[in-house]
Amino acid sequence: MLLKRILKFFTRHHLPSLLWAFLLFLLGGGTFWIHQNQEPISIDEKYKDYIQKRVIGEIEVLRQESKEIEELFQENNVISLIEVKKKHRYPCIIFRNEQLLFWSDNRFIPDYDLITGNYTLKFFELQNGFYIFHREFFKTNEGSRIEIYTYLPLQVRYSLQNKYLTSQINPNIFPSEQLEISKTPTSKQIFTEIEKGEYLFSLSYSTRKEAPHLYWFALSLICNAGAFVMLFIFIWKWQAFFQRKKLYEFFIAFFVLYWLLVRWLMLKNLIPYSFWETDLFNPQLYASSFWSPSLGDLLINLFLGLWIVFLLQRNFPKTLIFQKISPKKKIGAKYWASLMLIFLSYVSFYEVFGIFSSIFTNSQLVLDISQNIHFHLPHWAAFGVFVVLSTIYFLLLHLVGRLLIRFLDNDYPKFALLFGLATILHSSIAYFTGNFEPFLSLLNGIYLLILYFFRLPQFLYRFRNISILYLLIGSLWCAIAGTYALRYFSTQTQKKAIGRFAENLLLSKDFKTELTLDNIVEEIQLDLPLKLFFKASLSVVDKSTIEKRIRKQYIKNEFPDYEVDVLVFDNVGFPISKNTQIRYADWVETYQKPQFRTDRTDRFFINETQAIEQKIDLNLFRMYIDFIEIKQSGQILGYVIITLKKRKTTSFKVYPVLLRNEKTQENTKISNLSYAIFRTNNAPQQNSQLIYSQGDCNYYKNFKEGLFRIQKLYQQGYEFQGYKHFAFRGENGKIVVISLPEYAFKNTFANFSLLFLLLITLVALILSIYGLINYYQRKKITLATRIQIFLNLAFFFPLVIFSITTLQVVSRTYENDLNQKFLQKAENASNSLLSAMQSYAEQMKTREELQREVNSVALYAQSDLNLFDTQGKLLVTSQPAIYESRLLSKNIAPEALWQVVERKENSTMLAENIGNLNYKAVYWAIRSFENNQLLAILNIPFFDAEDERDKKLTGIFTTIINIFTIIFLIFVITSYFTSNLLTEPLAIITQKIRRTTLQTTNEPLQWDSDDEIGLLVNEYNKMLIKLDASKKALAQSEKEAAWRQMAKQVAHEIKNPLTPMKLTLEHLKMRISRDFPQMKTITEKPFETLLEQIDLLSEIASSFASFARMSEPKSEEFDIAYILRQTLLLYENDTDIHLIRHLEKGKFIVKGDKQLMTQIFTNIILNAKQAVPSDRNPEIFVALYKTDDNKVHIEIRDNGSGIPEEIQHKVFLPNFSTKFTGSGIGLALAKQGIEHAGGKIWFETEKDIGTCFYIELPLISISE
């Protein structure tokens, strides 16, 4: 039966989707087969034509820029020339009479001999790349020959390859780097014009082929994608069936299998990386497994996992497992399920932690905000992984919490027992498998306890105040876990880097350097031109050429970490080089000692210990000295000494980083590192000796000898005196201690703040979407929730704006301070070089002496120094390798030359770059102290400018984000309690209102403040008073209605027999008088009494009838004072009443029934007269006056005996009277008439003193 239903349901709803999926798969496979079997054709011509057009377009730009420069030059407008070149795309060089006159870019200036010729446009292959030069030629009026060269770089090449220097082609021309440029003509030639143009260069790239009809491949992709979509629809439609059958876990299983298939096909075909080559899907940045070969793929997998978890937690009650264990009788199954749920919460937390940790173990991304604030797409993808993982963990624990609350309810002892068992079980398994992390277990356990005891999962979808708190707690917990992972693995990465650094320090020799030296020495000894230089006399050749040849031909940039010196001596040992005065024999005596010997007889090595013991150089770390004999036919022609020195001082220079010839460099950067080398032997009591130390750590103060006996120092490091020390043992009792400042808590908190704010941003987005959904669905949000949301938003956005503004202002301020610091440093260096430069200008110092002065000042200033003459030519430099490597030309930056020489500025600061390295360079004018004449221009490049700025900005940013997070957390907690505090009175009032009825007594609220809540409470209390009055009025009205009905009935029942009774009595009286006169005296009195009582009953019945027939009072405006006066006139001639009047003058207009009001006054005065005992003279006091609240107040007071207390509540009831002949209708009519006029009537009475009736009516107007 069930199978039949499934087939029927499948046929009706699912078969079309599956058939479409099958057909699209067939169509996609067929079109792909056609695509694969098409005869491929070359698209070289299309590719070449595309490049041809791009080249012609750029050549046109060259021509326009050259014309503009020629016009400005002929106008002799040098200033405009410099300004225009800033806007131009391509550099230019101007020669006058074959001498360099102007250049717009000092990074590349080719020699005139290399580019000269009679041409307009020409392709050149130079040492550092391929260029197209455009040449303009003209003569000035003075006959000078001017040549303007503007060049278009096609490909820039560097002799070195590192992270700053990478050879690359011009992206404005070539769409791909997978090609080569050649001067040799091939089939792929590029011309100056499309038709009949001159040949420029050729392209060489592998022939790219693809199907002639691209739409077959596109159609295949579309069909297969459509097939997967239809298959998804097919699976999704089964969801309703599985939900009805309570088998939702089977739908989840099918769903997972479907996505596994899709992901497998994507990964097998490198989708999307094969179509979208971005860092997000680049396996070189991150690769974890087949399923996660990149950060982008990891994100896709996590988003799919998030979707599955979301479906599972929303539909878990529809699963078969839940249905099996949910009945109340299956208590044991619930306990087992609860135990497994708690255990799985630990497993999921560890798994989430492991996935996030893979970013640190499988990539080189630095996410620590205290070390890196420059985040790019891969970094944000990594943070995205953290956010998605946090969401998955939150939903999983939400599901676990829901089920635990449902299974265990309030059975806290059972929960404690199961929680303890699951925790012990997981901790034991994790410990024995080597994965136990106590902090993670503690974190997950506390979070689970919070969920269960505070019942937080019950409030997620209700959108209450506590729902927001629940989301914030989840964000807080995930941020703590992420911070722990980040800190833990950053420490592990740092330890590895420290280990590599220590290995380098422990190495007694640099074997790579030695191997390079071996090759250089052999080549120098075999260099025939070098031998000819040694044999030539001084009159024929300058012997300094030998040193230059060795440096340029052999040394090059092979030793970027060493200071290289080349010394040349003649055949008897006298120095030829100008950089030494020491004879060759003295060098031999000083350095060719047994303790310095190596495997080579001509090489000697000095380490840091030997340098200190022999007092060679206290700052020396490592030194190689090669003694090279230049021989020919057994005869010594001369000597060459090559020294390589590596000093302990950390280099602050820009260029050694550039001069490293490494295609890949470690991305790990250790800042604030200090290190020391100790010498000790293996004897336990032997004191260690500090050989030297480097860095900020004071090892005499911050490190004690006893620490060497602590094993932790050699394993995971030991914290002492504000530093964390790591020790590494070497040979011969050598111990290297590397120290880092203890990781500041503010840095840890800054990482937490960043992760927390990322999650808070997600929470804010979710709340916004949920709020919009509720708004459009007309759902109400509680006032407390709205208050908290508005308070948080009102605080959050201004604080964000303030933080960003503060960061910008502080950053700008620090930027200015840093620039001033650089300028001050340049000024100090120029002052130090002024005397030497003055002497050099007066030819009292040689260039070699000036070079030594520059080197000395550069060492002291810990910066590279370049000295240019007044024409912008390089004089001397402390780092010649940068110019020898042709990374920079030997000319000054043209803007600096213009500022200092033409505009007479003392200094200028420029932003420059070499390859991908951006830095700031200061140019300072060195002027004569005698006549202020410009002697030279000092240039200091500050490579550490960006690092210093980043370091400062990192500190500022961490401080701001920490303050932001602390204030935000405090404000969120405060706003939560504040919103509850503000809405608590409203909740109390709500409960009171719910209990307010007409049947019971309603108690008023107490509020001791006059604030808005107090006003609301007062109004509520007033409402209760009015409600009680309305309740009494309603009761009175009900009673009056009852009395009316009763009066009508009574009047009818009484009047019917009274008339016949009266007629019978009168007839009887008449018959007795006529027929029995003797009885007249006996019966006359009784008959009269009976007739009087019948008349009285008739009158009472008439009153009842009048009361029952009484219509609704009229509403008309009249003068109440006039009515009262007219009523009092009726009693002026009554000698039995002493009437006292106190009536204010004027008209008092009210609205009511005029006639009824006259009757009311008459009844009250009559009652007052009748209430006075017979032994007193009646005194009636009548008063009328206006009150402050615009009402008319009327008093009618008598001196009667008063109204007894036991009947006071019956006074205004119909048919109640204390008089024998009264009907009890008068005061009931009075109350009805007064209240109809919007007023009220009441009385005050005292026994034996009298009664006063008060009437108060609202005034419409008053006049004199």
Sequence and secondary structure as in RCSB ss.txt:
>XXXX:A:sequence
MLLKRILKFFTRHHLPSLLWAFLLFLLGGGTFWIHQNQEPISIDEKYKDYIQKRVIGEIEVLRQESKEIEELFQE
NNVISLIEVKKKHRYPCIIFRNEQLLFWSDNRFIPDYDLITGNYTLKFFELQNGFYIFHREFFKTNEGSRIEIYT
YLPLQVRYSLQNKYLTSQINPNIFPSEQLEISKTPTSKQIFTEIEKGEYLFSLSYSTRKEAPHLYWFALSLICNA
GAFVMLFIFIWKWQAFFQRKKLYEFFIAFFVLYWLLVRWLMLKNLIPYSFWETDLFNPQLYASSFWSPSLGDLLI
NLFLGLWIVFLLQRNFPKTLIFQKISPKKKIGAKYWASLMLIFLSYVSFYEVFGIFSSIFTNSQLVLDISQNIHF
HLPHWAAFGVFVVLSTIYFLLLHLVGRLLIRFLDNDYPKFALLFGLATILHSSIAYFTGNFEPFLSLLNGIYLLI
LYFFRLPQFLYRFRNISILYLLIGSLWCAIAGTYALRYFSTQTQKKAIGRFAENLLLSKDFKTELTLDNIVEEIQ
LDLPLKLFFKASLSVVDKSTIEKRIRKQYIKNEFPDYEVDVLVFDNVGFPISKNTQIRYADWVETYQKPQFRTDR
TDRFFINETQAIEQKIDLNLFRMYIDFIEIKQSGQILGYVIITLKKRKTTSFKVYPVLLRNEKTQENTKISNLSY
AIFRTNNAPQQNSQLIYSQGDCNYYKNFKEGLFRIQKLYQQGYEFQGYKHFAFRGENGKIVVISLPEYAFKNTFA
NFSLLFLLLITLVALILSIYGLINYYQRKKITLATRIQIFLNLAFFFPLVIFSITTLQVVSRTYENDLNQKFLQK
AENASNSLLSAMQSYAEQMKTREELQREVNSVALYAQSDLNLFDTQGKLLVTSQPAIYESRLLSKNIAPEALWQV
VERKENSTMLAENIGNLNYKAVYWAIRSFENNQLLAILNIPFFDAEDERDKKLTGIFTTIINIFTIIFLIFVITS
YFTSNLLTEPLAIITQKIRRTTLQTTNEPLQWDSDDEIGLLVNEYNKMLIKLDASKKALAQSEKEAAWRQMAKQV
AHEIKNPLTPMKLTLEHLKMRISRDFPQMKTITEKPFETLLEQIDLLSEIASSFASFARMSEPKSEEFDIAYILR
QTLLLYENDTDIHLIRHLEKGKFIVKGDKQLMTQIFTNIILNAKQAVPSDRNPEIFVALYKTDDNKVHIEIRDNG
SGIPEEIQHKVFLPNFSTKFTGSGIGLALAKQGIEHAGGKIWFETEKDIGTCFYIELPLISISE
>XXXX:A:secstr
 HHHHHHHHIIIIIHHHHHHHHHHHHHHHHHHHHHHHS  EE HHHHHHHHHHHHHHHHHHHHHHHHHHHHHHHT
T HHHHHHHHHH SS EEEEETTEEEEES TT    HHHH SS SEEEEEETTEEEEEEEEEEE TT  EEEEEE
EEEEEE  SS SSS   EE TTT S SS EEESS  SSEEESSTTT  EEEEEE    EE S HHHHHHHHHHHH
HHHHHHHHHHHHHHHHHHHTT HHHHHHHHHHHHHHHHHHHHHTTTTTTT   GGG TTT   SSS SSHHHHHH
HHHHHHHHHHHHHHHGGGSHHHHHH STT HHHHHHHHHHHHHHHHHHHHHHHHHHHHHHHS      TTT    
 HHHHHHHHHHHHHHHHHHHHHHHHHHHHHHHHTT HHHHHHHHHHHHHHHHHHHHHTT   HHHHHHHHHHHHH
HHHTTGGGGTTTT HHHHHHHHHHHHHHHHHHHHHHHHHHHHHHHHHHHHHHHHHH SS HHHHHHHHHHHHHHH
T HHHHHHHHS TTTS THHHHHHHIIIIITTS TTSEEEEEEEETTS B STT    HHHHHHHH  GGGB SS
TTEEEEEHHHHHHTTS TTEEEEEEEEEEEEETTEEEEEEEEEEEEESS    SHHHHT   SS       S EE
EEEE  S TT   EEEEEESS  TTTS  GGGGG THHHHT EEETTEEEEEEE GGGEEEEEEEE   HHHHHH
HHHHHHHHHHHHHHHHHHHHHHHHHHTT    HHHHHHHHHHHHHHHHHHHHHHHHHHHHHHHHHHHHHHHHHHH
HHHHHHHHHHHHHHHHTTSS HHHHHHHHHHHHHHHTS  EEE TTSBEEEES THHHHTTSS SB  HHHHIII
IIS  SEEEEEEEETTEEEEEEEEEEE TTT  EEEEEEEEETHHHHHHHHHHHHHHHHHHHHHHHHHHHHHHHH
HHHHHHHHHHHHHHHHHHHH  SSS          SHHHHHHHHHHHHHHHHHHHHHHHHHHHHHHHHHHHHHHH
HHHHHHHHHHHHHHHHHHHHHHHHH GGGHHHHHHHHHHHHHHHHHHHHHHHHHHHHHH      EEEEHHHHHH
HHHHTTTT TT EEEEEE SSEEEEEE HHHHHHHHHHHHHHHHHTS TTS  EEEEEEEE TTSEEEEEEE  S
    GGGGGGTTSTT  SSTT  S HHHHHHHHHHHTT EEEEEEETTTEEEEEEEEE SEEE 
